[in-house]
Amino acid sequence: METRIAIIGIIINDLNSSEEINRILHDYSEYIVGRMGIPYKEKNLSVMSIVLDASSDIIGAVSGKLGMIPDISVKTVYSK
């Protein structure tokens, strides 16, 4: 199976969503190369970036599941 590198950027407006985000990321942990989370207390939000090495289908599944969580924004950038 051919894999691609992707970055999923997440802005979390409701910090109560963290548990559901972490559950999804745990389910796909074998594809995660690294992750970084930055709390931005002045704006009462957090920013995360997730680097994946996976098939386009897996990356799309992770991004789609995260995108269904209320009060977060998700964007994905793929390598060529």
C-alpha positions as protocol buffer text, in pm:
chain_id: "A"
residue {
  index: 1
  type: MET
  ca { x: 0 y: 0 z: 0 }
}
residue {
  index: 2
  type: GLU
  ca { x: 135 y: 342 z: -97 }
}
residue {
  index: 3
  type: THR
  ca { x: 148 y: 593 z: 186 }
}
residue {
  index: 4
  type: ARG
  ca { x: 164 y: 970 z: 195 }
}
residue {
  index: 5
  type: ILE
  ca { x: 274 y: 1222 z: 452 }
}
residue {
  index: 6
  type: ALA
  ca { x: 0 y: 1456 z: 572 }
}
residue {
  index: 7
  type: ILE
  ca { x: -43 y: 1721 z: 837 }
}
residue {
  index: 8
  type: ILE
  ca { x: -379 y: 1759 z: 1006 }
}
residue {
  index: 9
  type: GLY
  ca { x: -423 y: 2101 z: 1168 }
}
residue {
  index: 10
  type: ILE
  ca { x: -685 y: 2129 z: 1439 }
}
residue {
  index: 11
  type: ILE
  ca { x: -818 y: 2435 z: 1620 }
}
residue {
  index: 12
  type: ILE
  ca { x: -1006 y: 2335 z: 1934 }
}
residue {
  index: 13
  type: ASN
  ca { x: -1259 y: 2595 z: 2049 }
}
residue {
  index: 14
  type: ASP
  ca { x: -1413 y: 2375 z: 2320 }
}
residue {
  index: 15
  type: LEU
  ca { x: -1148 y: 2215 z: 2539 }
}
residue {
  index: 16
  type: ASN
  ca { x: -1403 y: 1954 z: 2649 }
}
residue {
  index: 17
  type: SER
  ca { x: -1355 y: 1797 z: 2303 }
}
residue {
  index: 18
  type: SER
  ca { x: -1003 y: 1685 z: 2394 }
}
residue {
  index: 19
  type: GLU
  ca { x: -1111 y: 1342 z: 2519 }
}
residue {
  index: 20
  type: GLU
  ca { x: -1286 y: 1256 z: 2192 }
}
residue {
  index: 21
  type: ILE
  ca { x: -994 y: 1390 z: 1985 }
}
residue {
  index: 22
  type: ASN
  ca { x: -746 y: 1180 z: 2183 }
}
residue {
  index: 23
  type: ARG
  ca { x: -964 y: 869 z: 2142 }
}
residue {
  index: 24
  type: ILE
  ca { x: -964 y: 907 z: 1764 }
}
residue {
  index: 25
  type: LEU
  ca { x: -590 y: 973 z: 1756 }
}
residue {
  index: 26
  type: HIS
  ca { x: -529 y: 668 z: 1976 }
}
residue {
  index: 27
  type: ASP
  ca { x: -729 y: 453 z: 1732 }
}
residue {
  index: 28
  type: TYR
  ca { x: -493 y: 560 z: 1450 }
}
residue {
  index: 29
  type: SER
  ca { x: -173 y: 585 z: 1655 }
}
residue {
  index: 30
  type: GLU
  ca { x: 16 y: 339 z: 1434 }
}
residue {
  index: 31
  type: TYR
  ca { x: 7 y: 599 z: 1154 }
}
residue {
  index: 32
  type: ILE
  ca { x: 102 y: 902 z: 1363 }
}
residue {
  index: 33
  type: VAL
  ca { x: 460 y: 1019 z: 1318 }
}
residue {
  index: 34
  type: GLY
  ca { x: 426 y: 1303 z: 1568 }
}
residue {
  index: 35
  type: ARG
  ca { x: 187 y: 1547 z: 1727 }
}
residue {
  index: 36
  type: MET
  ca { x: 211 y: 1887 z: 1886 }
}
residue {
  index: 37
  type: GLY
  ca { x: -46 y: 2070 z: 2093 }
}
residue {
  index: 38
  type: ILE
  ca { x: -30 y: 2435 z: 2192 }
}
residue {
  index: 39
  type: PRO
  ca { x: -273 y: 2580 z: 2446 }
}
residue {
  index: 40
  type: TYR
  ca { x: -362 y: 2942 z: 2373 }
}
residue {
  index: 41
  type: LYS
  ca { x: -508 y: 3053 z: 2705 }
}
residue {
  index: 42
  type: GLU
  ca { x: -561 y: 3415 z: 2603 }
}
residue {
  index: 43
  type: LYS
  ca { x: -810 y: 3300 z: 2337 }
}
residue {
  index: 44
  type: ASN
  ca { x: -938 y: 3001 z: 2538 }
}
residue {
  index: 45
  type: LEU
  ca { x: -852 y: 2752 z: 2263 }
}
residue {
  index: 46
  type: SER
  ca { x: -583 y: 2503 z: 2163 }
}
residue {
  index: 47
  type: VAL
  ca { x: -404 y: 2435 z: 1836 }
}
residue {
  index: 48
  type: MET
  ca { x: -282 y: 2087 z: 1738 }
}
residue {
  index: 49
  type: SER
  ca { x: -85 y: 1951 z: 1448 }
}
residue {
  index: 50
  type: ILE
  ca { x: -74 y: 1581 z: 1368 }
}
residue {
  index: 51
  type: VAL
  ca { x: 177 y: 1433 z: 1120 }
}
residue {
  index: 52
  type: LEU
  ca { x: 65 y: 1106 z: 960 }
}
residue {
  index: 53
  type: ASP
  ca { x: 230 y: 853 z: 728 }
}
residue {
  index: 54
  type: ALA
  ca { x: -64 y: 655 z: 590 }
}
residue {
  index: 55
  type: SER
  ca { x: -275 y: 581 z: 285 }
}
residue {
  index: 56
  type: SER
  ca { x: -503 y: 855 z: 155 }
}
residue {
  index: 57
  type: ASP
  ca { x: -801 y: 652 z: 281 }
}
residue {
  index: 58
  type: ILE
  ca { x: -668 y: 640 z: 637 }
}
residue {
  index: 59
  type: ILE
  ca { x: -576 y: 1009 z: 637 }
}
residue {
  index: 60
  type: GLY
  ca { x: -924 y: 1093 z: 509 }
}
residue {
  index: 61
  type: ALA
  ca { x: -1085 y: 875 z: 776 }
}
residue {
  index: 62
  type: VAL
  ca { x: -892 y: 1044 z: 1057 }
}
residue {
  index: 63
  type: SER
  ca { x: -962 y: 1392 z: 921 }
}
residue {
  index: 64
  type: GLY
  ca { x: -1330 y: 1310 z: 865 }
}
residue {
  index: 65
  type: LYS
  ca { x: -1384 y: 1169 z: 1214 }
}
residue {
  index: 66
  type: LEU
  ca { x: -1211 y: 1469 z: 1370 }
}
residue {
  index: 67
  type: GLY
  ca { x: -1416 y: 1705 z: 1154 }
}
residue {
  index: 68
  type: MET
  ca { x: -1741 y: 1563 z: 1291 }
}
residue {
  index: 69
  type: ILE
  ca { x: -1656 y: 1675 z: 1645 }
}
residue {
  index: 70
  type: PRO
  ca { x: -1846 y: 1995 z: 1733 }
}
residue {
  index: 71
  type: ASP
  ca { x: -1651 y: 2315 z: 1806 }
}
residue {
  index: 72
  type: ILE
  ca { x: -1327 y: 2220 z: 1630 }
}
residue {
  index: 73
  type: SER
  ca { x: -1190 y: 2312 z: 1288 }
}
residue {
  index: 74
  type: VAL
  ca { x: -983 y: 2064 z: 1086 }
}
residue {
  index: 75
  type: LYS
  ca { x: -773 y: 2109 z: 772 }
}
residue {
  index: 76
  type: THR
  ca { x: -547 y: 1853 z: 606 }
}
residue {
  index: 77
  type: VAL
  ca { x: -243 y: 1912 z: 386 }
}
residue {
  index: 78
  type: TYR
  ca { x: -106 y: 1620 z: 181 }
}
residue {
  index: 79
  type: SER
  ca { x: 241 y: 1563 z: 41 }
}
residue {
  index: 80
  type: LYS
  ca { x: 269 y: 1524 z: -335 }
}
